[in-house]
Amino acid sequence: MAFNQMENQGNGLEYFETFIRYIMSARNDLEFQTVYELAKEISLERSEVFMTIAERLITEGMEKGIEKGMEKGKLEVAENLLRLGMGVDMIMKATGLSEEEIRKIMN
């Protein structure tokens, strides 16, 4: 099979991971469980690799979500402080946002 040939090339798992990442990003209609079941049909070993990749993707997604949430929280705090009349310099110190980011909120 193609997967076995890729694995023999030395970077097979990297190719497989890239393939899975592509499928999951390109097809919003696929659920993780569906792809996992298909990987199990191909090979039990591949399904274990798929689970490892999936766990890594989930972790990456959670980390990105946390970062976005924290950034959104900073922006909301800055907006509230602006409404209360606090100066840009103080808001920069309180939130860690740049002057440019705060000025965008003001507009």
N, CA, C and O atoms as a MOPAC input file, in Angstrom:
PM7 MOZYME 1SCF
protein

 N      0.84200 1    -1.19500 1     0.00000 1
 C      0.00000 1     0.00000 1     0.00000 1
 C      0.87900 1     1.24800 1     0.00000 1
 O      2.06800 1     1.19700 1     0.31600 1
 N      0.26400 1     2.35500 1    -0.36000 1
 C      0.98300 1     3.62800 1    -0.43800 1
 C      1.55300 1     4.03100 1     0.91200 1
 O      2.66900 1     4.54600 1     0.97900 1
 N      0.79900 1     3.80400 1     2.00100 1
 C      1.28700 1     4.18500 1     3.32400 1
 C      2.55100 1     3.42100 1     3.69400 1
 O      3.47800 1     3.99200 1     4.26700 1
 N      2.59000 1     2.12800 1     3.36700 1
 C      3.78200 1     1.34100 1     3.66300 1
 C      4.98100 1     1.86400 1     2.88600 1
 O      6.08300 1     1.94100 1     3.42900 1
 N      4.78000 1     2.22300 1     1.62800 1
 C      5.86700 1     2.76500 1     0.82700 1
 C      6.35900 1     4.08000 1     1.40400 1
 O      7.56500 1     4.32000 1     1.45700 1
 N      5.43300 1     4.94400 1     1.84300 1
 C      5.83500 1     6.21800 1     2.43800 1
 C      6.63100 1     5.98500 1     3.70800 1
 O      7.62600 1     6.66600 1     3.95400 1
 N      6.19900 1     5.03000 1     4.51500 1
 C      6.88200 1     4.75900 1     5.76900 1
 C      8.30100 1     4.26500 1     5.51700 1
 O      9.22400 1     4.59500 1     6.26100 1
 N      8.46600 1     3.47700 1     4.47100 1
 C      9.79300 1     2.98000 1     4.12600 1
 C     10.71800 1     4.09000 1     3.64700 1
 O     11.93700 1     3.91900 1     3.65700 1
 N     10.17700 1     5.19400 1     3.23900 1
 C     10.98700 1     6.30600 1     2.76200 1
 C     11.62200 1     7.08900 1     3.90900 1
 O     12.38900 1     8.01700 1     3.65200 1
 N     11.33600 1     6.75900 1     5.13400 1
 C     11.97200 1     7.42300 1     6.26500 1
 C     11.11300 1     8.48400 1     6.91500 1
 O     11.15200 1     8.64900 1     8.13400 1
 N     10.34700 1     9.19900 1     6.13200 1
 C      9.49400 1    10.25300 1     6.66900 1
 C      8.02500 1     9.86400 1     6.56800 1
 O      7.15600 1    10.73400 1     6.51200 1
 N      7.74800 1     8.59600 1     6.54600 1
 C      6.38400 1     8.11300 1     6.36200 1
 C      5.40800 1     8.66700 1     7.36900 1
 O      4.30700 1     9.07700 1     7.00200 1
 N      5.78800 1     8.68900 1     8.63700 1
 C      4.88200 1     9.20800 1     9.65000 1
 C      4.64600 1    10.69400 1     9.46900 1
 O      3.55100 1    11.18800 1     9.73600 1
 N      5.66400 1    11.41000 1     9.01700 1
 C      5.48700 1    12.83900 1     8.75400 1
 C      4.51300 1    13.05000 1     7.59500 1
 O      3.66200 1    13.93800 1     7.64600 1
 N      4.64300 1    12.22700 1     6.55000 1
 C      3.70900 1    12.30600 1     5.42700 1
 C      2.29500 1    11.98900 1     5.89800 1
 O      1.33800 1    12.66900 1     5.52700 1
 N      2.17400 1    10.95600 1     6.71400 1
 C      0.86400 1    10.55400 1     7.21800 1
 C      0.25400 1    11.67100 1     8.05300 1
 O     -0.93000 1    11.97800 1     7.91500 1
 N      1.06300 1    12.28100 1     8.91900 1
 C      0.56200 1    13.38000 1     9.74700 1
 C      0.11900 1    14.55400 1     8.86500 1
 O     -0.93700 1    15.14300 1     9.09600 1
 N      0.91700 1    14.88700 1     7.87300 1
 C      0.56500 1    15.97600 1     6.95800 1
 C     -0.74000 1    15.65700 1     6.24300 1
 O     -1.59800 1    16.52500 1     6.08000 1
 N     -0.88200 1    14.41800 1     5.82000 1
 C     -2.09000 1    13.96300 1     5.14000 1
 C     -3.31300 1    14.12100 1     6.04400 1
 O     -4.34500 1    14.63400 1     5.61200 1
 N     -3.19600 1    13.68400 1     7.28200 1
 C     -4.31100 1    13.77900 1     8.22900 1
 C     -4.64100 1    15.24000 1     8.51700 1
 O     -5.81100 1    15.62100 1     8.54400 1
 N     -3.61200 1    16.05700 1     8.73200 1
 C     -3.85100 1    17.49000 1     8.97200 1
 C     -4.59500 1    18.11300 1     7.78400 1
 O     -5.51500 1    18.91100 1     7.96300 1
 N     -4.18300 1    17.73800 1     6.57800 1
 C     -4.83600 1    18.28000 1     5.38700 1
 C     -6.30200 1    17.86300 1     5.33500 1
 O     -7.18000 1    18.69600 1     5.11000 1
 N     -6.56200 1    16.60300 1     5.53900 1
 C     -7.93900 1    16.11000 1     5.48500 1
 C     -8.80600 1    16.82600 1     6.51100 1
 O     -9.91200 1    17.26500 1     6.19300 1
 N     -8.31200 1    16.94700 1     7.73200 1
 C     -9.10500 1    17.54200 1     8.79700 1
 C     -9.33000 1    19.03800 1     8.56000 1
 O    -10.36000 1    19.57400 1     8.96700 1
 N     -8.39400 1    19.71200 1     7.91400 1
 C     -8.57900 1    21.14100 1     7.66000 1
 C     -9.38800 1    21.39400 1     6.38300 1
 O    -10.11500 1    22.38300 1     6.29700 1
 N     -9.26400 1    20.51300 1     5.40500 1
 C     -9.93800 1    20.72000 1     4.12400 1
 C    -11.40400 1    20.29300 1     4.14700 1
 O    -12.22700 1    20.82900 1     3.40400 1
 N    -11.71600 1    19.34200 1     4.99100 1
 C    -13.07800 1    18.80300 1     5.01200 1
 C    -13.74500 1    19.10200 1     6.34500 1
 O    -13.56000 1    18.37300 1     7.32000 1
 N    -14.50900 1    20.16200 1     6.38000 1
 C    -15.21000 1    20.52500 1     7.61200 1
 C    -16.36700 1    19.58600 1     7.92400 1
 O    -16.87500 1    19.57300 1     9.04500 1
 N    -16.78400 1    18.80400 1     6.93800 1
 C    -17.91100 1    17.90700 1     7.13700 1
 C    -17.50700 1    16.57000 1     7.75800 1
 O    -18.37200 1    15.76800 1     8.10700 1
 N    -16.20600 1    16.32200 1     7.90000 1
 C    -15.73800 1    15.07100 1     8.49800 1
 C    -15.57700 1    15.23900 1    10.00100 1
 O    -15.07800 1    16.25600 1    10.48300 1
 N    -16.00000 1    14.24100 1    10.71000 1
 C    -15.79300 1    14.24800 1    12.14700 1
 C    -14.57500 1    13.40200 1    12.47000 1
 O    -14.23500 1    12.47300 1    11.73800 1
 N    -13.93500 1    13.73000 1    13.55500 1
 C    -12.73000 1    13.02300 1    13.97300 1
 C    -12.97200 1    11.52400 1    14.05200 1
 O    -12.14400 1    10.74200 1    13.58400 1
 N    -14.08000 1    11.11200 1    14.63100 1
 C    -14.36900 1     9.68500 1    14.81900 1
 C    -14.45300 1     8.95500 1    13.48700 1
 O    -14.00300 1     7.81500 1    13.38200 1
 N    -15.01800 1     9.58800 1    12.47500 1
 C    -15.13100 1     8.97500 1    11.15100 1
 C    -13.75400 1     8.69300 1    10.56700 1
 O    -13.49100 1     7.59800 1    10.07100 1
 N    -12.87400 1     9.69700 1    10.63100 1
 C    -11.52400 1     9.52600 1    10.09400 1
 C    -10.76600 1     8.47800 1    10.90600 1
 O    -10.00500 1     7.69000 1    10.34600 1
 N    -10.96600 1     8.46700 1    12.20100 1
 C    -10.30700 1     7.48200 1    13.05500 1
 C    -10.74200 1     6.06800 1    12.68100 1
 O     -9.90800 1     5.16700 1    12.59500 1
 N    -12.02700 1     5.86900 1    12.46200 1
 C    -12.52900 1     4.54200 1    12.08100 1
 C    -11.94200 1     4.10600 1    10.73600 1
 O    -11.60300 1     2.93600 1    10.55300 1
 N    -11.82400 1     5.04000 1     9.80700 1
 C    -11.21300 1     4.71500 1     8.51200 1
 C     -9.74300 1     4.33200 1     8.69100 1
 O     -9.25900 1     3.40000 1     8.05000 1
 N     -9.04500 1     5.04500 1     9.55100 1
 C     -7.63200 1     4.73200 1     9.80600 1
 C     -7.51400 1     3.34500 1    10.43100 1
 O     -6.57800 1     2.60500 1    10.13100 1
 N     -8.47200 1     2.98800 1    11.31000 1
 C     -8.45500 1     1.66000 1    11.93100 1
 C     -8.64300 1     0.57200 1    10.89100 1
 O     -8.03400 1    -0.49300 1    10.98900 1
 N     -9.47800 1     0.82900 1     9.89700 1
 C     -9.70100 1    -0.15100 1     8.83200 1
 C     -8.42600 1    -0.36600 1     8.02300 1
 O     -8.14500 1    -1.48300 1     7.58800 1
 N     -7.66600 1     0.68700 1     7.82300 1
 C     -6.42300 1     0.56400 1     7.05500 1
 C     -5.41000 1    -0.24500 1     7.84600 1
 O     -4.80000 1    -1.18000 1     7.32800 1
 N     -5.24000 1     0.12700 1     9.10100 1
 C     -4.23000 1    -0.54800 1     9.90500 1
 C     -4.37400 1    -0.12300 1    11.35400 1
 O     -4.56300 1     1.05700 1    11.65200 1
 N     -4.28400 1    -1.09000 1    12.24900 1
 C     -4.34700 1    -0.78000 1    13.67300 1
 C     -3.18900 1     0.12900 1    14.05700 1
 O     -3.35500 1     1.05900 1    14.84600 1
 N     -2.01800 1    -0.14300 1    13.49600 1
 C     -0.84500 1     0.69500 1    13.77900 1
 C     -1.10700 1     2.13100 1    13.34500 1
 O     -0.76800 1     3.06800 1    14.06900 1
 N     -1.71000 1     2.31400 1    12.16700 1
 C     -1.99800 1     3.65800 1    11.67000 1
 C     -3.01400 1     4.35000 1    12.56200 1
 O     -2.92900 1     5.55800 1    12.78200 1
 N     -3.97500 1     3.59400 1    13.07700 1
 C     -4.98000 1     4.21700 1    13.93300 1
 C     -4.34100 1     4.72800 1    15.22100 1
 O     -4.75300 1     5.76200 1    15.74700 1
 N     -3.34400 1     4.01800 1    15.73000 1
 C     -2.64000 1     4.49300 1    16.92200 1
 C     -1.85900 1     5.76100 1    16.61300 1
 O     -1.83400 1     6.69500 1    17.41500 1
 N     -1.22300 1     5.78800 1    15.45100 1
 C     -0.50600 1     6.99400 1    15.02100 1
 C     -1.50300 1     8.13300 1    14.85600 1
 O     -1.23900 1     9.26500 1    15.26000 1
 N     -2.64800 1     7.82300 1    14.26000 1
 C     -3.68300 1     8.83400 1    14.06500 1
 C     -4.13400 1     9.41200 1    15.40000 1
 O     -4.32000 1    10.62300 1    15.52000 1
 N     -4.30900 1     8.55900 1    16.39900 1
 C     -4.71700 1     9.04700 1    17.71800 1
 C     -3.66200 1     9.97700 1    18.29700 1
 O     -4.00000 1    11.00100 1    18.89100 1
 N     -2.39600 1     9.63800 1    18.13100 1
 C     -1.31400 1    10.49100 1    18.61200 1
 C     -1.35600 1    11.83900 1    17.90500 1
 O     -1.22200 1    12.88400 1    18.54200 1
 N     -1.54000 1    11.81500 1    16.60100 1
 C     -1.64400 1    13.04800 1    15.83100 1
 C     -2.85100 1    13.84300 1    16.29100 1
 O     -2.76300 1    15.05600 1    16.48300 1
 N     -3.97300 1    13.17200 1    16.46900 1
 C     -5.19900 1    13.84200 1    16.89600 1
 C     -5.02100 1    14.49800 1    18.26600 1
 O     -5.45600 1    15.63000 1    18.48200 1
 N     -4.38600 1    13.78600 1    19.17400 1
 C     -4.14500 1    14.36200 1    20.49800 1
 C     -3.29300 1    15.62000 1    20.38800 1
 O     -3.54800 1    16.61200 1    21.07100 1
 N     -2.28600 1    15.57500 1    19.52800 1
 C     -1.43300 1    16.74100 1    19.32400 1
 C     -2.23300 1    17.89000 1    18.71200 1
 O     -2.08200 1    19.03900 1    19.12500 1
 N     -3.08300 1    17.58700 1    17.73100 1
 C     -3.90700 1    18.62000 1    17.10800 1
 C     -4.88500 1    19.22400 1    18.10400 1
 O     -5.11000 1    20.43400 1    18.11000 1
 N     -5.45700 1    18.38500 1    18.93700 1
 C     -6.38600 1    18.87300 1    19.95600 1
 C     -5.65800 1    19.78900 1    20.92200 1
 O     -6.16700 1    20.85300 1    21.27500 1
 N     -4.47600 1    19.38800 1    21.35100 1
 C     -3.68200 1    20.21000 1    22.25900 1
 C     -3.33900 1    21.54500 1    21.61200 1
 O     -3.46400 1    22.59800 1    22.23800 1
 N     -2.90300 1    21.49400 1    20.34500 1
 C     -2.58300 1    22.72800 1    19.62600 1
 C     -3.81500 1    23.61700 1    19.52600 1
 O     -3.73400 1    24.82800 1    19.72700 1
 N     -4.94400 1    23.01400 1    19.21800 1
 C     -6.19400 1    23.78000 1    19.10700 1
 C     -6.58500 1    24.41100 1    20.42400 1
 O     -7.03300 1    25.55700 1    20.46400 1
 N     -6.41800 1    23.66600 1    21.50100 1
 C     -6.73500 1    24.20400 1    22.82100 1
 C     -5.81300 1    25.36400 1    23.16200 1
 O     -6.25800 1    26.38300 1    23.69000 1
 N     -4.53700 1    25.21100 1    22.86400 1
 C     -3.57900 1    26.27800 1    23.15000 1
 C     -3.91400 1    27.53600 1    22.35900 1
 O     -3.86600 1    28.64300 1    22.89600 1
 N     -4.25100 1    27.36700 1    21.08300 1
 C     -4.62200 1    28.51800 1    20.26000 1
 C     -5.90100 1    29.15400 1    20.78100 1
 O     -6.02100 1    30.37900 1    20.81500 1
 N     -6.85300 1    28.32500 1    21.18600 1
 C     -8.10800 1    28.83500 1    21.73900 1
 C     -7.88700 1    29.62000 1    23.01900 1
 O     -8.50100 1    30.66600 1    23.23200 1
 N     -7.00800 1    29.11000 1    23.86700 1
 C     -6.69500 1    29.81300 1    25.11500 1
 C     -6.04300 1    31.15400 1    24.80400 1
 O     -6.39400 1    32.17200 1    25.40100 1
 N     -5.09100 1    31.15700 1    23.86700 1
 C     -4.42200 1    32.40300 1    23.48500 1
 C     -5.42000 1    33.41500 1    22.94200 1
 O     -5.38200 1    34.58700 1    23.31600 1
 N     -6.32200 1    32.96700 1    22.05500 1
 C     -7.32400 1    33.86600 1    21.49600 1
 C     -8.24800 1    34.39000 1    22.59400 1
 O     -8.60900 1    35.56700 1    22.60300 1
 N     -8.62100 1    33.52100 1    23.50300 1
 C     -9.48500 1    33.92500 1    24.61000 1
 C     -8.82700 1    34.95300 1    25.50600 1
 O     -9.46300 1    35.91300 1    25.94200 1
 N     -7.54400 1    34.74300 1    25.77600 1
 C     -6.82500 1    35.70300 1    26.60200 1
 C     -6.72100 1    37.05400 1    25.89900 1
 O     -6.89800 1    38.10000 1    26.52300 1
 N     -6.43500 1    37.02600 1    24.60800 1
 C     -6.33900 1    38.26800 1    23.83400 1
 C     -7.68400 1    38.98400 1    23.80600 1
 O     -7.75000 1    40.20200 1    23.97200 1
 N     -8.75500 1    38.22200 1    23.59500 1
 C    -10.09300 1    38.81300 1    23.58700 1
 C    -10.40700 1    39.42800 1    24.94500 1
 O    -10.99900 1    40.50500 1    25.02100 1
 N    -10.01100 1    38.74500 1    26.01500 1
 C    -10.23300 1    39.26700 1    27.36300 1
 C     -9.49900 1    40.57900 1    27.58600 1
 O    -10.04600 1    41.50400 1    28.18700 1
 N     -8.26500 1    40.66300 1    27.10800 1
 C     -7.49500 1    41.90500 1    27.23300 1
 C     -8.18900 1    43.04500 1    26.49300 1
 O     -8.27500 1    44.16500 1    26.99700 1
 N     -8.68000 1    42.74800 1    25.29600 1
 C     -9.35600 1    43.76900 1    24.50300 1
 C    -10.63200 1    44.24000 1    25.18900 1
 O    -10.93900 1    45.43200 1    25.17800 1
 N    -11.37600 1    43.31200 1    25.78600 1
 C    -12.60700 1    43.67000 1    26.49800 1
 C    -12.29800 1    44.52800 1    27.72000 1
 O    -12.99600 1    45.50400 1    27.99500 1
 N    -11.25200 1    44.16000 1    28.44700 1
 C    -10.84500 1    44.95000 1    29.61600 1
 C    -10.43500 1    46.34700 1    29.17600 1
 O    -10.82400 1    47.33400 1    29.79900 1
 N     -9.65300 1    46.43500 1    28.10500 1
 C     -9.22000 1    47.73600 1    27.59500 1
 C    -10.41500 1    48.58800 1    27.19000 1
 O    -10.45300 1    49.78500 1    27.47400 1
 N    -11.38500 1    47.97500 1    26.53200 1
 C    -12.58400 1    48.70300 1    26.11000 1
 C    -13.33700 1    49.23700 1    27.33200 1
 O    -13.79200 1    50.38000 1    27.33900 1
 N    -13.46100 1    48.41100 1    28.35000 1
 C    -14.14400 1    48.85000 1    29.58000 1
 C    -13.38100 1    49.98000 1    30.26400 1
 O    -13.98600 1    50.93900 1    30.74400 1
 N    -12.06800 1    49.87100 1    30.30700 1
 C    -11.26000 1    50.91800 1    30.93600 1
 C    -11.35800 1    52.22700 1    30.15600 1
 O    -11.37300 1    53.30400 1    30.75200 1
 N    -11.42600 1    52.14100 1    28.83100 1
 C    -11.62000 1    53.34100 1    28.01600 1
 C    -12.95500 1    54.00500 1    28.34900 1
 O    -13.03500 1    55.22800 1    28.46700 1
 N    -13.99700 1    53.19200 1    28.49800 1
 C    -15.32700 1    53.71800 1    28.83900 1
 C    -15.31000 1    54.42800 1    30.19700 1
 O    -16.04200 1    55.39200 1    30.42100 1
 N    -14.45800 1    53.92800 1    31.09100 1
 C    -14.35100 1    54.53000 1    32.42500 1
 C    -13.46500 1    55.77300 1    32.42600 1
 O    -13.32300 1    56.45100 1    33.44400 1
 N    -12.86900 1    56.06100 1    31.25800 1
 C    -12.07500 1    57.26500 1    31.13600 1
 C    -10.59600 1    57.09600 1    31.45400 1
 O     -9.88500 1    58.09000 1    31.59800 1
 N    -10.13300 1    55.90100 1    31.56500 1
 C     -8.71700 1    55.67300 1    31.86100 1
 C     -7.87900 1    56.02100 1    30.63400 1
 O     -8.30800 1    55.80500 1    29.50000 1
 N     -6.70500 1    56.55100 1    30.86200 1
 C     -5.80700 1    56.93700 1    29.78300 1
 C     -5.15100 1    55.74600 1    29.11200 1
 O     -5.04100 1    54.66500 1    29.69100 1
 N     -4.71600 1    55.96700 1    27.87400 1
 C     -4.11000 1    54.92200 1    27.05600 1
 C     -2.86900 1    54.33900 1    27.74200 1
 O     -2.67400 1    53.12300 1    27.74700 1
 N     -2.03300 1    55.20600 1    28.31900 1
 C     -0.81300 1    54.72500 1    28.98000 1
 C     -1.12100 1    53.74800 1    30.10900 1
 O     -0.46200 1    52.71700 1    30.24700 1
 N     -2.12300 1    54.08100 1    30.91200 1
 C     -2.49600 1    53.20200 1    32.03300 1
 C     -3.08200 1    51.88500 1    31.51300 1
 O     -2.82200 1    50.81900 1    32.07100 1
 N     -3.86700 1    51.96800 1    30.45000 1
 C     -4.46500 1    50.75900 1    29.87400 1
 C     -3.37200 1    49.86000 1    29.30700 1
 O     -3.43800 1    48.63700 1    29.43400 1
 N     -2.37600 1    50.46300 1    28.68700 1
 C     -1.25300 1    49.68600 1    28.16300 1
 C     -0.57000 1    48.92600 1    29.29600 1
 O     -0.24300 1    47.74800 1    29.15200 1
 N     -0.35800 1    49.60200 1    30.41500 1
 C      0.28900 1    48.95600 1    31.56600 1
 C     -0.60300 1    47.87600 1    32.16700 1
 O     -0.11800 1    46.82100 1    32.57500 1
 N     -1.89500 1    48.13500 1    32.22100 1
 C     -2.82700 1    47.19000 1    32.84600 1
 C     -3.04800 1    45.93600 1    32.01600 1
 O     -3.21600 1    44.84500 1    32.56200 1
 N     -3.04900 1    46.09000 1    30.68600 1
 C     -3.40900 1    44.95600 1    29.83400 1
 C     -2.24200 1    44.34300 1    29.07000 1
 O     -2.31400 1    43.19100 1    28.64200 1
 N     -1.17000 1    45.10900 1    28.89700 1
 C     -0.06000 1    44.62700 1    28.08500 1
 C     -0.29000 1    44.82200 1    26.60000 1
 O      0.51400 1    44.37700 1    25.78000 1
 N     -1.38800 1    45.48900 1    26.24500 1
 C     -1.66800 1    45.76800 1    24.83800 1
 C     -0.81000 1    46.94000 1    24.36600 1
 O     -0.37500 1    47.77000 1    25.16400 1
 N     -0.57900 1    46.99000 1    23.06600 1
 C      0.17700 1    48.10200 1    22.48700 1
 C     -0.74600 1    49.30800 1    22.32500 1
 O     -1.97100 1    49.19100 1    22.36400 1
 N     -0.12700 1    50.45100 1    22.14600 1
 C     -0.90900 1    51.67500 1    21.92500 1
 C     -1.76600 1    51.52900 1    20.66600 1
 O     -2.91500 1    51.96900 1    20.63100 1
 N     -1.20000 1    50.91300 1    19.64700 1
 C     -1.93000 1    50.70800 1    18.38800 1
 C     -3.18300 1    49.86000 1    18.60600 1
 O     -4.24700 1    50.17200 1    18.07100 1
 N     -3.05700 1    48.79500 1    19.38500 1
 C     -4.21700 1    47.93100 1    19.64800 1
 C     -5.30200 1    48.68600 1    20.39900 1
 O     -6.48900 1    48.49900 1    20.13200 1
 N     -4.90500 1    49.53000 1    21.32600 1
 C     -5.86700 1    50.29700 1    22.10100 1
 C     -6.52200 1    51.34800 1    21.22100 1
 O     -7.72500 1    51.58300 1    21.33200 1
 N     -5.75100 1    51.98000 1    20.35300 1
 C     -6.31200 1    53.00100 1    19.44600 1
 C     -7.33800 1    52.37900 1    18.50100 1
 O     -8.32100 1    53.02900 1    18.14700 1
 N     -7.12200 1    51.12100 1    18.08700 1
 C     -8.09800 1    50.43800 1    17.22500 1
 C     -9.43700 1    50.27900 1    17.95000 1
 O    -10.50100 1    50.40300 1    17.34300 1
 N     -9.36900 1    50.00700 1    19.24000 1
 C    -10.59300 1    49.84700 1    20.03500 1
 C    -11.33800 1    51.15900 1    20.10300 1
 O    -12.56900 1    51.18600 1    20.09500 1
 N    -10.59400 1    52.24700 1    20.17000 1
 C    -11.19600 1    53.56400 1    20.29700 1
 C    -11.96100 1    53.98800 1    19.04400 1
 O    -12.87600 1    54.80800 1    19.11500 1
 N    -11.58400 1    53.43000 1    17.91300 1
 C    -12.23000 1    53.83800 1    16.64300 1
 C    -13.41800 1    53.01000 1    16.30200 1
 O    -14.05400 1    53.23700 1    15.27300 1

